[in-house]
Amino acid sequence: MKAVIHYSEIGLKGQNRDFFEEKLLENIRTALKRANIKASVEREHGRITCELAEKDKKQASEILKIVFGIKYFALAREAKLSEKDILQEARALLSDLKKKGVKKVASIAKRSDKRFPLDSNELNRKIGDVAVKLGFGIDLDEPDAQILTEITSKRAYIYTEKISGLGGLPVGTSARTLCLFS
C-alpha cells in the first residue's frame, strides 16, 4: 500500500523548494517512526510517496493528517505504466467498491508525465468501460465514488479518496515570531 502525499505551498518556493521538501520528508519519517510504523518515504516530482504495510495504514493515516505541510494524501494502489496494469488495478479497486455497495462511479485521471500514450480522457473512458462491465453506472456529476488515477514518470497510482492534511509549511522551515494582542 502506498500513501501518495501532495503539498501546496512548498511548490511555490522556487530555488528553496528542495529544502522545504526535504524538511517535510524528515517530518513525515519522524512522525511515523514515533508511532513505530516502518515506512519507506521518498520524493517523487511534485509528490511524496510512502510505502506502508497494510496493517499500518489506519494508524499512518491518522498521523499524516496532522503533519504540517501536507495538503492531502491518498492510500493508493500502485500500477506499472502500462494500460493493462492500470486497468487491472482499477478493476480490483472497483471490485472492492462493489462489495461496499457503490452503484455510480466517475473516473478522474491526471497525467504529470505527458509521454504516457493515453491522454486523460482516453484513460477515463477505458476505466469507465471496466466499471460498466462490472455493473456500475457512470455519473460524472454525483457519483457515489470517484476513481482517481495519477500517471507519473515512473508509475501510476489509483485511489478513491483524498484525505485532507493541515497544509501550510513544514515545521522547522520558518523562523520564530512574536505576536502581541491588546
ChimeraX attribute file (.defattr): number of C-alpha atoms within 10 A of each C-alpha:
attribute: neighborCount
match mode: 1-to-1
recipient: residues
	/A:1	15
	/A:2	23
	/A:3	24
	/A:4	24
	/A:5	24
	/A:6	21
	/A:7	23
	/A:8	16
	/A:9	15
	/A:10	23
	/A:11	15
	/A:12	9
	/A:13	13
	/A:14	8
	/A:15	7
	/A:16	11
	/A:17	14
	/A:18	14
	/A:19	13
	/A:20	21
	/A:21	22
	/A:22	14
	/A:23	18
	/A:24	25
	/A:25	20
	/A:26	14
	/A:27	19
	/A:28	24
	/A:29	18
	/A:30	13
	/A:31	17
	/A:32	19
	/A:33	12
	/A:34	10
	/A:35	12
	/A:36	11
	/A:37	18
	/A:38	16
	/A:39	19
	/A:40	11
	/A:41	20
	/A:42	14
	/A:43	15
	/A:44	13
	/A:45	10
	/A:46	14
	/A:47	17
	/A:48	20
	/A:49	21
	/A:50	21
	/A:51	17
	/A:52	18
	/A:53	13
	/A:54	9
	/A:55	10
	/A:56	16
	/A:57	17
	/A:58	10
	/A:59	12
	/A:60	23
	/A:61	17
	/A:62	12
	/A:63	16
	/A:64	23
	/A:65	18
	/A:66	15
	/A:67	20
	/A:68	19
	/A:69	28
	/A:70	27
	/A:71	21
	/A:72	19
	/A:73	23
	/A:74	21
	/A:75	25
	/A:76	23
	/A:77	20
	/A:78	20
	/A:79	20
	/A:80	14
	/A:81	17
	/A:82	14
	/A:83	16
	/A:84	11
	/A:85	14
	/A:86	24
	/A:87	19
	/A:88	15
	/A:89	19
	/A:90	26
	/A:91	17
	/A:92	13
	/A:93	18
	/A:94	25
	/A:95	14
	/A:96	12
	/A:97	19
	/A:98	16
	/A:99	8
	/A:100	9
	/A:101	9
	/A:102	16
	/A:103	16
	/A:104	20
	/A:105	24
	/A:106	24
	/A:107	24
	/A:108	20
	/A:109	20
	/A:110	17
	/A:111	17
	/A:112	12
	/A:113	13
	/A:114	13
	/A:115	11
	/A:116	15
	/A:117	12
	/A:118	14
	/A:119	14
	/A:120	18
	/A:121	13
	/A:122	12
	/A:123	21
	/A:124	20
	/A:125	15
	/A:126	17
	/A:127	25
	/A:128	23
	/A:129	15
	/A:130	17
	/A:131	25
	/A:132	14
	/A:133	11
	/A:134	13
	/A:135	13
	/A:136	19
	/A:137	17
	/A:138	19
	/A:139	16
	/A:140	14
	/A:141	8
	/A:142	11
	/A:143	16
	/A:144	16
	/A:145	18
	/A:146	19
	/A:147	22
	/A:148	20
	/A:149	25
	/A:150	19
	/A:151	23
	/A:152	20
	/A:153	14
	/A:154	11
	/A:155	14
	/A:156	22
	/A:157	24
	/A:158	25
	/A:159	22
	/A:160	21
	/A:161	15
	/A:162	16
	/A:163	16
	/A:164	15
	/A:165	22
	/A:166	16
	/A:167	19
	/A:168	15
	/A:169	21
	/A:170	24
	/A:171	15
	/A:172	12
	/A:173	11
	/A:174	9
	/A:175	6
	/A:176	6
	/A:177	5
	/A:178	4
	/A:179	5
	/A:180	4
	/A:181	3
	/A:182	3
